[in-house]
Amino acid sequence: MKKLASTGSNLLPGAFIALLVVIWEIFIRVSGIPKYLLPAPSGIIRALVDSREVLLLHTKTTVIEASIGYIISIIIAVTVSASMNRWHTVKKTVYPVLVISQTVPIIVLAPLIMIWMGFGILPKIAIVVLTCFFPIAVSVTEGLETVDEDIVSMMKVMGANNWQIFAKVKLPAIMPSFFSGLKIAGTYSIMGAVIAEWIGAQSGLGVYMTRAMHSFHTEALFADILIIVVLSIGVFEFINFMGRKIMPWNK
């Protein structure tokens, strides 16, 4: 019964989305709204199929930029968070700066980064890193703060060094928070790459989106948005899947 209930709850969102798509299609056909204002779902799928080769090339560029930036942001965020946990002076100095940095929209920083680093892949990766770094750093930092100090003290009494304490006590304790940050940052990684491509690039979903918008090819624009949504959901679900495999106790 529990499995059937779970299956039903998983089908409900899909059924609701399918219903909305059907209503959308019928509304466009009945109302006669021009496709350059609001295309029908069938037109979006047609544009997706017709431009699949071009979209595949642009998608590949965006995925590469997002993946590299995401991995780098994880490494930097974990390193900074571990340092702040190890040395409280570092946390008092760095953490407020991290919070203040989030008050500046990434769309404002992107043009400056392009000017400083050029229009190659490096500034796109840098923007993805800036986009993904903060949620991971905050989740790891907050997770480390919740570690039971009594267990840490007991490990020290038993002669454990800092690495053993981190591997045996702190790391398992922060995994739920860590994966929460990873899921948020994972969806941000695609968005960060697209924003970077808006500012200046030769290829990528952001470039394709800009070209479709300027040519009033709204069907292609929606097809591009659909790919971005699917990529973001795919990243989220993959990290969620890995979290369940690594933390079977946290289901």
ABEGO torsion letter per residue (X at the ends): XAAAAAAAAAAAAAAAAAAAAAAAAAAAAAAGBBAAABBBAAAAAAAAAAAAAAAAAAAAAAAAAAAAAAAAAAAAAAAAAAAAAABAAAAAAAAAAAAAAAABBAAAAAAAAAAAAEABAAAAAAAAAAAAAAAAAAAAAAAAAABBAAAAAAAAAAGBBAAAAAAAAAAAAAAAAAAAAAAAAAAAAAAAAAAAAAAEBABEAAAAAAAAAAAGBAAAAAAAAAAAAAAAAAAAAAAAAAAAAABAAAX
